[in-house]
């Protein structure tokens, strides 16, 4: 999907509109765990289409996105106004061999990092929520906006996983 940084921001924030971002983030790992229940590893690693990520790739991407988010938040809190580099998620998928990873182990890694990030966020002062960094592609991003972006990102990928699981279950019934 080719979209501008502004289109990406609008799409991702649109997923979380009307919801409480920290509540969304607090429930994501459990929702993914429920979706993975009973799905064999081979199906988790299967791409629905050649250019579409598998469930394993999505979950492993969420781990790396959470690590990046953890770093960005801590960098912003320590040095407000700091430059925030972008990264190429497709390059990370290839270089990190996501297709060979274990989705359930990735989920546990995601859960642990997410819990650490939420614990940090619960301690922030109102002033700290307004601290920002300058994202290389998206411009100024406050801690508050990063949290909303991560929640929207979660919902975006949850929908993808739900579609894949539903498709897999539907094709299993036809056999």
C-alpha positions as CSV (number, residue, x, y, z in Angstrom):
1,X,0.0,0.0,0.0
2,X,1.5,3.3,-1.1
3,X,0.4,6.1,1.1
4,X,1.8,9.3,2.3
5,X,2.9,9.8,5.9
6,X,-0.3,11.9,6.5
7,X,-2.5,9.2,5.0
8,X,-0.9,6.6,7.2
9,X,-1.4,8.7,10.3
10,X,-5.0,9.3,9.5
11,X,-5.6,5.6,8.7
12,X,-3.9,4.3,11.9
13,X,-5.5,7.0,14.2
14,X,-8.9,6.2,12.6
15,X,-8.8,2.7,14.0
16,X,-8.6,4.0,17.6
17,X,-11.0,6.9,17.3
18,X,-13.4,6.9,20.2
19,X,-11.4,4.3,22.2
20,X,-9.0,4.6,25.1
21,X,-5.5,3.9,23.6
22,X,-4.0,2.4,26.8
23,X,-7.0,0.1,27.2
24,X,-6.6,-1.0,23.6
25,X,-2.9,-1.7,24.2
26,X,-3.5,-3.5,27.4
27,X,-5.8,-6.0,25.7
28,X,-4.0,-6.6,22.4
29,X,-1.7,-9.5,23.5
30,X,-4.7,-11.5,25.0
31,X,-6.7,-10.9,21.8
32,X,-3.9,-12.2,19.7
33,X,-3.4,-15.2,22.0
34,X,-7.1,-16.0,21.6
35,X,-6.9,-15.8,17.8
36,X,-3.8,-18.1,17.7
37,X,-5.4,-20.7,19.9
38,X,-5.6,-24.0,18.0
39,X,-4.0,-22.7,14.8
40,X,-1.1,-24.9,13.8
41,X,2.4,-23.3,13.3
42,X,2.3,-24.1,9.5
43,X,-0.9,-22.1,9.1
44,X,0.5,-19.2,11.2
45,X,3.5,-19.1,8.8
46,X,1.5,-19.3,5.6
47,X,1.1,-16.0,3.7
48,X,-2.5,-15.6,2.5
49,X,-1.0,-14.0,-0.7
50,X,2.6,-13.7,-1.8
51,X,2.7,-9.9,-0.9
52,X,0.7,-10.2,2.3
53,X,2.3,-11.0,5.7
54,X,1.6,-14.2,7.5
55,X,0.3,-14.2,11.1
56,X,3.8,-15.1,12.3
57,X,5.2,-12.1,10.4
58,X,2.5,-9.8,11.8
59,X,3.1,-10.8,15.4
60,X,6.9,-10.6,15.0
61,X,6.5,-7.2,13.5
62,X,4.5,-6.1,16.5
63,X,7.4,-7.2,18.7
64,X,9.9,-5.0,16.8
65,X,7.4,-2.1,16.6
66,X,7.0,-2.3,20.4
67,X,10.8,-2.3,20.9
68,X,11.0,0.8,18.6
69,X,8.2,2.4,20.5
70,X,9.8,1.7,23.8
71,X,13.1,3.3,22.6
72,X,11.3,6.3,21.1
73,X,9.3,7.0,24.2
74,X,12.3,6.8,26.5
75,X,14.4,8.9,24.1
76,X,11.7,11.6,23.9
77,X,11.3,11.6,27.7
78,X,15.0,11.9,28.2
79,X,15.6,14.5,25.4
80,X,12.4,16.3,24.4
81,X,12.6,17.5,20.8
82,X,15.0,14.8,19.7
83,X,15.1,13.5,16.2
84,X,13.3,10.1,15.7
85,X,14.5,8.0,12.8
86,X,12.1,6.0,10.7
87,X,12.7,2.3,9.8
88,X,11.7,0.1,6.9
89,X,9.5,-2.6,8.2
90,X,9.8,-4.7,5.0
91,X,13.6,-4.7,5.3
92,X,13.3,-5.8,9.0
93,X,10.9,-8.6,8.0
94,X,13.5,-10.0,5.6
95,X,16.6,-9.3,7.6
96,X,15.0,-10.6,10.8
97,X,13.8,-13.8,9.1
98,X,10.3,-13.3,10.5
99,X,9.0,-16.2,8.5
100,X,11.1,-18.6,10.5
101,X,10.0,-17.3,13.9
102,X,7.6,-18.8,16.3
103,X,4.4,-16.7,16.5
104,X,3.6,-17.8,20.1
105,X,7.1,-17.0,21.3
106,X,6.9,-13.6,19.5
107,X,3.6,-13.0,21.3
108,X,5.2,-13.6,24.7
109,X,8.0,-11.2,23.8
110,X,5.4,-8.6,22.7
111,X,3.4,-9.1,25.9
112,X,6.4,-8.5,28.1
113,X,7.6,-5.4,26.3
114,X,4.1,-4.0,26.1
115,X,3.6,-4.5,29.8
116,X,6.9,-2.7,30.5
117,X,5.8,0.2,28.3
118,X,2.4,0.5,29.9
119,X,3.9,0.5,33.3
120,X,6.1,3.4,32.3
121,X,3.2,5.3,30.8
122,X,1.2,5.0,34.0
123,X,3.9,6.9,35.8
124,X,4.1,9.9,33.5
125,X,3.1,13.4,34.5
126,X,0.7,15.4,32.4
127,X,3.6,17.5,31.2
128,X,5.5,14.4,30.0
129,X,2.6,13.3,27.8
130,X,3.2,16.5,25.8
131,X,7.0,15.8,25.3
132,X,7.7,15.2,21.7
133,X,10.3,14.0,19.2
134,X,10.6,14.9,15.5
135,X,9.8,11.8,13.5
136,X,11.8,11.6,10.2
137,X,8.7,11.0,8.1
138,X,5.7,12.0,10.3
139,X,7.0,15.2,12.0
140,X,6.3,16.2,15.6
141,X,5.0,13.3,17.7
142,X,4.2,13.6,21.4
143,X,4.1,10.7,23.8
144,X,0.4,11.0,23.7
145,X,0.3,10.7,19.9
146,X,2.8,7.7,20.0
147,X,0.4,5.9,22.4
148,X,-2.6,6.6,20.1
149,X,-0.5,5.5,17.1
150,X,0.5,2.2,18.7
151,X,-3.1,1.5,19.7
152,X,-4.3,2.1,16.2
153,X,-1.4,0.0,14.9
154,X,-2.5,-2.8,17.2
155,X,-6.1,-2.6,15.9
156,X,-4.9,-2.5,12.3
157,X,-2.9,-5.7,12.7
158,X,-5.6,-7.4,14.9
159,X,-8.0,-7.0,12.0
160,X,-5.5,-8.5,9.6
161,X,-4.9,-11.5,11.9
162,X,-8.7,-12.0,12.3
163,X,-9.2,-12.0,8.5
164,X,-6.5,-14.6,8.0
165,X,-7.8,-16.8,10.8
166,X,-11.3,-16.5,9.5
167,X,-10.2,-17.4,6.0
168,X,-8.2,-20.4,7.2
169,X,-11.1,-21.7,9.3
170,X,-13.4,-21.2,6.4
171,X,-11.2,-23.1,4.0
172,X,-10.7,-25.9,6.6
173,X,-14.5,-26.4,6.7
174,X,-14.7,-26.7,2.9
175,X,-12.3,-29.7,2.9
